[in-house]
Amino acid sequence: MAVPVSQAWTVASYVMKQKLKGRKKYPLVLMLEPLFRCNLACAGCGKIQYPAHILKAELTPEECFQAAEECGTPMVAIPGGEPLLHPQMPEIVAGLVARKKYVYMCTNALLLKEKLHLFTPSKYLSFSVHVDGQREHHDFSVCREGGYDIAMEGVKAAVAAGFRVTTNTTLFDGADPNSVRAHFDELMEVGVESMMVSPGYTYDKAPDQKHFLGRARSKKLFRSILSNRKKTWRFNASPMFMEFLMGKKHLTCTPWGMPTYSIFGWQKPCYLLQDGYADTFQELMETVEWQNYGTESGNPKCANCMVHSGYEASGVNYTFGSIKGLLETARAIFFDTYPDDGAMKLLNEWKPAHPAPLVQIAAGAGSAAGETSAALQEISGD
C-alpha cells in the first residue's frame, strides 16, 4: 500500500466519524508552518517573500501542539520555508508523534542527511522531500545547481536509516511528461514509500509568473503522465484526486480541508491564499465566507487552481460521501493502470519545449526578489 494500513484506517475512521456527526466542513490535514525562512529562493514560491524580521520569526513547540489539538486532524503536514532550519523541529516532531499524529515533515533535503540523527523512525513520521523532477528540471525549479543530487542523497540516507520517505513533485508549464514518468521510476528505485504530484499554484508574489499551468494544460499534462500507469508506482494521494488531475473527475475545492496555522495565526481561507488571519480554528471556520472561494465562486485567484491542498480533501470527501464514491475509489485502487491509447499517443508525440529558464533570484539585483535572496542568505547562513 502507498501508506501503512494503520494510517489508512485512522484517516478513514476519522472521516466516517465526521460524516456520522453530519459535519459538512471538517479539516483533514493541518498545514503547520513553524517558520517561513528557507535555504532556497525558488522562482515559483510565494511563501518566502517576507522582510527579514518575519523570516526570523518561529512558532514555539507549545504553539504547534496547541494548533494540532485545536484542529483535531489525524495528519499534520509541516511545510515552510524549510522546517529543518527551526532549531526545535526535532522537539516539535517528537511531540506530534507522541500525540499519535501522522506527520509529514516537508523538506528540500539540503539539510536532511546531517539532521537525521535528531529524529527517530516511526510509523507516524514521514520525511516528505520536495523533488520537482529529474536533475535538470529540479535544479531549475529550485534555482540551485546541484540541488537534485543533494536531495536524492538525503532521500537515500533517510531510507537507509529506516525512515518513511515520501516525495512532493510540483509541475510547471513546460514539464516533459516522459521525463516525469522516468522521475517516478527513479524515486521508486531508491525506496521512496509513495509520491505526491500537483500543479503549481500561481502565487501573486512568486517572481516567475510565466510558468504556471492553466487548467486545460494541467489536465492534458497529467493525463499523459498518469495514464498507462506502471504497477511499481505508488502515490500518496486520493485516487479521486488523481483522476481529477487527469480530467476524469469533477471535484469542487475544499478550502477548509487543509487549514494553515503559522506565526500569524490561522490563515484565511486556505494554505494558498492570504485574506487575513483568525486567532482560533473555530473563528476561522465560522468567519470565512467559504462561498467566495473555489473555481465555482468566480474568484479569479482560484480560477486555475488544481492544487493538492485544495482538492485532496475533496477527493477523500467524494470517496466517503456515497456508496458510489466508495465503489469508484475501490475500482481505482484495484484497476489503477488507466490504459489510454490517446494518452500514449500524447507521450510519443510530445516534443520537449525550450522555454526561457525559470527566473533565477539573484542577490544584489535591487529588486524585491534580490532583497529576499539576500535576506535568506543572511538568516540561513547559506
Secondary structure, DSSP 8 states (H G I E B T S, - for coil): --S-HHHHHHHHHHHHHHHHTT-SS--SEEEE-S----S---TT--SS-S-HHHHT----HHHHHHHHHHH--SEEEE-SS-GGGSTTHHHHHHHHHHTT-EEEEEE-STTHHHHGGGS---TTEEEEEE--SSHHHHHHHTT-TTHHHHHHHHHHHHHHTT-EEEEEEEE-TT--HHHHHHHHHHHHHTT-SEEEEEE----TT-S--SS---HHHHHHHHHHHHSS--TT--BSS-HHHHHHHTTS------TTSS-EEETTEEEEE-SS-EEEEESSHHHHHHHS-GGGSSGGGT-GGGTT---HHHHHHHHHHHHHH-HHHHHHHHHHHHS-S---HHHHHHHHH-------------TTSSSHHHHHHHHHHHHH--
